[in-house]
Amino acid sequence: MPPLLEVDAVEVSHGDLKAVHGVSLDVAEGQVLALIGANGAGKSTLLRTIAGLKPAGQGRVVFAGQDITHLPAERIARLGIAMVPEGRLLFPALSVEENLLMGALTRRAGPWSLASVYELFPMLRELRSRNATQLSGGQQQMVAIGRALMSNPRLLLCDELSLGLAPLVIEEIYRAFARIRGQALAIVLVEQDVTRACAVSDQVLCLLEGRATLQEASAAVSHAQIAAAYFGE
Ligand code: ATP
């Protein structure tokens, strides 16, 4: 079966700075790819390019057999790619429930609805009328995840789910992640915690200054390999 997502020799620049140098990856339906690498390695840029938020200078992004490299982000969302962005980027003037419903604007058929998101994060049901700005960081992350799920994506792009959150909240987010994974959608996950990244993924891809330095089955990868790829030793 062809992969659901295929990124082929993609190059992305911010002005004169090339942030992603010829990176390729494949993610099959139901698989999780963890994207690791130091700050500034190009992880967010690559996710944003897949989502159509940052154009690729070279290379191709193919989703479900369709070349989406030059499609606008809104079309890509409608094809079934949703993103949990770094910093959550909730709509500050809207309530929790209104934020979740924004995710349903590009809704496809599937298991996720307000009811199933509230079941995943029961706290959000209690907070549903609360303004997004009145939430803790962990609660905001739950809304950002729920909003992405509301579209019933085939591919979920997650940028640093645990950034800045307390350990107990991170555990809660990753318990939910395991349930989301169980719904058989493909996931690309940027995660700074390398041990966790390997534990929750099928493949791991390490970027160093925009280049792929390791691409391996997560179960097969050693700490020494990761350290070498991460620091370029
Ligand atoms: P982090 O973990 O810090 O988010 P990252 O691996 O996600 O890092 P990117 O955010 O993709 O890395 O950044 C890759 C490179 O591109 C960095 O050198 C960064 O400074 C630069 N960069 C990112 N966004 C922009 C932008 N909007 N304008 C200019 N340069 C940018």
Boltz pocket constraint, residues with backbone or C-beta under 6 A from the ligand:
constraints:
  - pocket:
      binder: B
      contacts: [[A, 14], [A, 15], [A, 17], [A, 19], [A, 37], [A, 38], [A, 39], [A, 40], [A, 41], [A, 42], [A, 43], [A, 44], [A, 45], [A, 46], [A, 86]]
      max_distance: 6.0
